[in-house]
């Protein structure tokens, strides 16, 4: 009986619990800027971006 109550509880929780909303990853022209602090001194920001296609083992990813 205890297992059945737990199963019913978990199935009921599925209906009311929400995960975080889906946010798609950008596919073009995306730039991320990362700033860090080392011993209280800000360092130069790093910039990561999506600039064109990526080729890994002769396979092109867009």
Order of alpha helices (4+ residues) and beta strands (2+ residues): alpha-beta-beta-beta-beta-beta-beta
